[in-house]
């Protein structure tokens, strides 16, 4: 700014008309820069969108590499990758074209200013308004005037490139979660684990059909509750309402008599342990993944949790024991091993409320038995909800809840429901028949 103002004052003292000629071009330069700013912004945004698509596809292919190989679809995935790369090259070419036009335009305007000054200066010399020495001095100071302007305009390109990335980041960060704490939400203390559903109904935001309604259920602290029913009746959704992954449409759910909507989300979820069918393990070591259950846990506590989950023996057989790197999503481990690590993680968390979401449905019989033993040990003296795929795993449940499209169809123990000879008995006979066929 000082350089620009100083050059401007000196040019005014040399010759006012020539200075006005120079300044006549500056608004045009700024207008050109603003127009090109919009084009470069669009081009840079397109670049980032295209590279994001390529990165997402690569991550998808690596995560699903076994599926790709099992269907022998490597050529198709390579073609998709080449198509994505071609789109990225096109967008990159467009951004380079805009950058070249931007810099060429600045050079053009600088040249035009010099030509205009020389032409005007020559005319003024002819009319003896200025002399040659003044014109040469004026030409030298023009660069001192224009150079800050060019730097300011060139900064627009760098700023726009950075702002495009920041804008995409800000778009994500500005998304507000649908479920947040109430202003006066409280934290849970000394949780027993009493759970109650009171006239609960739920439907997804984009549908008018209710998944279920009028669900009334009391589960006492330490009870083992199993949920069964055909696919799509809302077993997982019902359990997801407890940690508020979804919000109830009607009614309420309470923990120890407190509405979950009045509890701080962090406090609520710290008291709930979830073991899912689809286990997610992070890229890192075995110890890192178990420690995720409680980040301040000691090594001794982690090993104890692994022993409780029947995972210690197989961990010690790994090349580096607890320091073995297991790869993205635990790709180096079997399904049963991954499931036992997820159970060890929950053992370490030590929550009073548990949710098992078809945790053994994808395992073979041998792995299922080991994992089932771990789950039963984990469930001892904790309020437990089990979403069952194999009915043989819930025979010892204190209460079994049969969900239908109309809501709760039946409740009772395994023996009581078999005697009723209703929905559960039909599902059990069907499951038992399949098991006999497999055994044969």
Secondary structure, 3 states (H helix, E strand, C coil): CHHHHHHHHHHHHHCHHHHHHHHHHHHHHHHHHHHHHHHHHHHHHHHHHHHHHHHHHHHHHHHCHHHHHHCCCHHHHHHHHHHHHHHHHHHHHHHHHHHHHHHHHHHHHHHHHHHHHHHHHHHHHHCCCCCHHHHHHHHHHHHHHHHHHHHHHHHHHHHHHHHHHHHHHHHHHCCCCCCCCCCCCECCCCCCCCEEEEEEEECCCCCCCCCEEEEEEEECCCCEEEEECCCCCCHHHHHHCCCCCCCCCEEEEEECCEEHHHECHHHHHHCEEEEECCCCCCCCEHHHHHHCCCCCCCHHHHHHHHHHCCCHHHHHCCCCHHHCECCHHHCCCCHHHHHHHHHHHHHHHCCCEEEEECCCCCCCHHHHHHHHHHHHHHHCCCEEEEECCCHHHHCCCCEEEEEECCEEEEEECHHHHHHHCCHHHHHHHHHHHHHHHHHC
